[in-house]
Amino acid sequence: MPLPFDAVKGDLMISMTSTTLLFRLVLGALLCVSAASVWTQAVHPDDSAAAKTRAQVRQEFLEWRAAGYDPADWLDYPDNALRTSRAN
């Protein structure tokens, strides 16, 4: 097995074939593009995960209360939240 550094010629020997190198370059480029697209997704105003102001959160809470949601009813929590979300 040859060493990666050839002492006689004084340069590095390439141990990868050109197809392997090309495959690694293409795979690296695809990973970079996909990571960049995830990080730069635009946040839409209708997105529920978007940052909201305190006034917006309070307004949504008041709308849920008006639709019949009771936060003190923790025994029926999943059902009462689902009922209220269907009413909106």
N, C-alpha and C positions, 0 to 999 in steps of 0.2 A: 504494500500500500504506500503510495507516494506521499510525502509530506506536503502540506499546503504551500510551503515556501520552498522554492527550488534554489538551493544555494549556488548552483553553478550559473544559472541564468540571471539570478538576482531579481526576479519578478514573481508575482503571485500567480499560481496556477489556478485556472478556473475549473472547479469540480462539478459545476452544474451544467446541464445541457441548455441549449438556447430555448427549448420549449418549456423547460421547468422554470427558467428565469422569466420568460414571457408570462407564463401562468401566474407566477407570484406577483409580478408587476400589475397584471390585470386585476387579480384578486385584491391587492392592496388599494388600487384605484377605486374599485367598487365599494370597498369598505369605507374609504374616505368620503365618497359621494353619499353613501347611505347615512353615515353619521352626520354629515353636514346638513342633509335634508331633514333629519329628525330635530336637530338643534335649531334650525331656522324656521320652523313651522310658525305661521302667523296665528295669532290668537284672535279669534272672532268675537265680537261683542255678545253673540248668542251662546257662546261656549260656557258651560256651567263651571268649567275649571279655570276660567279667566279670573284674574284678580278683580275684586269688587270693593267699592267703597262701603263704609259703614252705613250710609244712607240707603244704598242699594240692598244690602243684606236686611236692614230693618224693614224696607218696603216689601221685600219678598216674604219675610216672616209675617207681616201684617196681612198680606194676601192669603197666605196659608191659614192663618187664624180665621179670616173671614170665610174661607171655604170649609171650615169645620175641623181643622187640625187642632188638637189639644196636646201641648207638650207635657202636661202633667199626667196624661194617661199613658204611662210607661208600660203598663201591663199588656196593652194591645198595640204596642209600638209599630211593628211592621205593618199590621193591617190598617191602622188608622192613617198612617202616612201614605200608604198605597191608595186608600179610598180618597184621600184629599188630593193626591196627585192626579187621579182620574177625573175628579170634579173640575180641576183647573183647565 
